[in-house]
Amino acid sequence: MEQHALKRLEKVEENQRKAYEKKKDGFPWKQIIMGLLFGVILLLMLIQMIVK
């Protein structure tokens, strides 16, 4: 009984460790999209200042 409980605890701890591991993403899509949005907003602001 005790061995079963220890095995179960070990599995739970392993699953919790997996949740905190950083996922490896091949390409930083979020950073590129945020950069493009920031660029578009800056461009629109500059156009608005020039047109005034």
C-alpha positions in Angstrom: 0.0 0.0 0.0 2.8 2.4 0.9 4.7 1.7 -2.2 1.6 2.4 -4.3 1.2 5.8 -2.6 4.8 6.6 -3.2 4.6 5.8 -6.9 1.4 7.9 -7.2 3.1 10.8 -5.4 6.1 10.5 -7.8 3.8 10.6 -10.8 2.0 13.7 -9.5 5.3 15.5 -8.8 6.5 14.6 -12.3 3.3 16.0 -13.9 3.7 19.2 -11.9 7.3 19.5 -13.1 6.2 19.2 -16.7 3.7 22.1 -16.3 6.6 24.4 -15.3 8.9 23.4 -18.1 9.3 26.1 -20.7 7.9 25.0 -24.1 10.4 25.4 -27.0 8.8 27.3 -29.8 10.7 27.1 -33.1 9.7 30.6 -34.3 8.7 33.6 -32.1 5.3 34.3 -33.8 3.9 36.3 -30.9 6.8 38.7 -30.9 6.6 39.2 -34.7 2.9 39.9 -34.6 3.2 42.3 -31.7 6.1 44.1 -33.5 4.0 44.4 -36.7 1.0 45.8 -34.8 3.2 48.3 -33.0 4.7 49.4 -36.4 1.3 49.8 -38.0 0.1 51.9 -35.0 3.2 54.1 -35.2 2.7 54.5 -39.0 -0.9 55.5 -38.6 0.0 58.0 -35.9 2.7 59.5 -38.2 0.3 59.7 -41.2 -2.3 61.4 -39.0 0.2 64.0 -37.8 1.4 64.7 -41.4 -2.2 65.1 -42.8 -3.3 67.5 -40.1 
